[in-house]
Amino acid sequence: MVPAQLGIINVRFCPDGLSAQDLNQLNTRIVNLMTENEFAMVGTTMLKGKTTIRLCIINPRTTESDVEQTASLLDKIAREID
């Protein structure tokens, strides 16, 4: 019918001066706060032993603006924690 479309984006907030374990905990906390916010559903995944923030964009109604707003909110949450 149509080509398969799936978008998975993994990012990691990495401020200077934190250990790998602290960075893993920080990124998990960001996801937990984003979940509490209820704006968008994001999760975590481990890549090469590092906790990353995972956005899986499979809803065909998701717009570029939705993704930009989600990234902006993740950044805001991360900076408030840091």
N, C-alpha and C positions, 0 to 999 in steps of 0.2 A: 504494500500500500504506500508506505513512505519509508525513507531510510531511518534506521534507528538513531535516536538522538538522546544523549545522556551527558550531563555535565557534572563532573565531580571536581571540586576545587578544594585543595588543602592548603591552609596557611598556618603560620605559627608566629605568635607575638614573642619577640626576643629582645627585651631590653638588656642593656649591658649590665654586667656585674652579678648575674644570677647563675647558680649551678644548673646543670642539666635537669636535676630532680626538681628544683624550684621552678624552672621553666615549664616542666611537665605539669606541675601543680597549678601554675598560673594559667596555662591554657585550658586546663580542665575547669578552673574557676570561671573563666570568661564564658565558656560554654554553659555552665550552670546558671550564671546570671542572665545570659541571653535566653535560656529556656524559661526562667522566671519572668522575663520581660514579655514573652509570648509574641514578639514581633515576627520571628522566623524560627524555624526548627533547624538547629545545627547540632552536630555531634562531634565526638572526638574519634580519632583513629591513631594507631601507632605506625609511624613510618621510620624505618631504620632506628628503632628504639626511642623515638621522640614523639611525644603527644602533639598532634596537630589538630587544628580546628577544621572540620570537614563539612562542606556544603555540598549537598547532592541535589542538583537542580533538575528534577524530572517532570515537574508540572509544566505542560506546554503553555500555560497562561502566564508563567513567570516572565517578567519583563527585565530589560537591562536596568531600568530604574529600581526594580525590586532588589536586584543583586547589589547595586550601588548603595541603596539604603541599608541593606543588611551589612555590607562591609563597613559603612560609616558607623553604624551602631556598635558593631564588634570593636572597632577602633576606639570609640568613645568609652565603652565599658572597660577595655584594656587600659586605657590611659587613666581612668578614674581609679582603678586598682593600683596601678604602678605609681 
